[in-house]
Every structure is written in structure tokens, then in C-alpha cells.
């Protein structure tokens, strides 16, 4: 009996992941607010009623996609924040990590960029919560650095938010540059590095 239940559970999880993957693919060309569950189930090859065995609505599916998409982003943010070296070395490494993340997870980046300010409120809120959690984690990393001595928690959280926002902006711009010439990708990298340097300059003089 337990073996049969295990097979059923595995099949259920497989179908659930297939629905998520199909939705993510369909969202390459449209927003979540325009996505119909019949489109998703048709892409997977299951009956529309099967959708409700896994998700309450397309908004519920969208919230799950947020967890999946930002879950892939989490290691990149961690690697960027904890990078070693001097300021310019860390910036170069951070921009390179963002570019490689976009190459590996373009659909995830596109989904977050589009739905962060999209028309589905539960999804917007899920993204906001996840980004707030990222900012808190970045703040903890910043707290341990020598140049953060004397900073208040509020100011460190503000700085962490700037870094997270910049990472997302850069990821979106690398995504837009994917289909263009190599020069456009290089321009995005240069601009991102300049912006991070500007944030760094402001950081060093914030308490002046």
C-alpha cells in the first residue's frame, strides 16, 4: 500500500511541476493576468479539472512560481553579497554573477520583472515579501563589514534594499540585451558597475 501511495505522490508532484513549467513557458509571451488555466492544462495534456488538484487558481500558481523563480535568485544574491576582494573586484564579480544567472534562468527573470508590478495582487505581494526577506539577509551581511560601523539598522536595511533593487534592475537589462549585439550586453555591464560604484561612494560618505 505504501509503495502505491508513493507512486501516486510522485506522479502528483510530477504533474504539479509540469503545470508550473508549462505556465512559465506560456508567460514568456504574456502576463499572468491574461493566462488561462485551460492554456496551462492543454500544454501539459491533462483535463482542466486536474488543475484544481494542485492549485486553487492561476494566482495561486503564480505565487508558487514566485517561490521557484526567486529561489533560483537566492544563491546569486548570496554569492554577490559575500564576494571577497576590493570594491571594484566585488562589483565586477557581482555583475558577472548576475549576467550568468540571467543566462541560466531567463524565464524566471522575465516572470519576476513583469509581475513585480503586474495586475495580480497576491503575486505582487509574494514578490514584495521575498524581496524584503532578501534585503534583510543582505543587511545581515553588511552589518558584519568594517565600513558599516556606526550604521543604524534602518540605514543598513535601506542600503540593502538599494543593492537588491540594483541586482534586479541589472538582471532585467541583461535579459533585454540577450537578443541584441554583444556591445549591448557590455554596455549593460558597464552601466551596472557604475551604478554600484555610485552606491558605494554614497555608502562611504553617508555618515559625513
Steps between C-alpha positions, in 0.01 A plus 500: 500500500775746595679423171183582305452823695860592431451452126182709506669776696792504258261518203307782667821696559606435140171639368521800733850582376387453140224756556752746645742445213225538240374820661850645512544424131167660409588806707794570270250673271226626734426618851353282772178701505428387143598135552215250497515170685375320187811621317716351773321166520492470121877547490545222757238270346269469800134586551422853628351351818841348580635852552299538820663195655818705518407870505197701609539750213753640254588756770584212735717348226664839453591520869663157469695624198624792709641254753665302221634802310638686799629175642733484201596863561588446864841333449600774255422775750686314774807450281495865401473635854764270650750544216853579614757742363516878473207715390559480124569125514175439689306715254645321197424163655148608594415621149642180351293287740184688402573453129559127545182466704299662220656262248403203719149612604364746241136394545521549877651846461239601243215377721617698805574813296154494342294400803675713763270784399241287321126471542479196728510624858590174682796459266616860549480450876689170482780669305507790746527260795782305341695813408455635853646172629794535261558856623504378860759234412715752315474733800635225726795452263568874489485527878810286535718724285743756640358785293157448661622606845266756650218437251147461635292193411262727308776647285657158437163364390459796264844428351419129470180590314701712257729207425210258448318747274817557299553126455145458371530800268826369360353153450208651305736701282719197427183315403405774254850489355502122444376522142709803410864547402782429742563874528161545668579238761833673567321834537263348758797363694680836498190690610429251779857527626482882498176496696643264759807722533271799551314317776838412653614863497178605669548226755847620598380859545156437648608588853708806405 
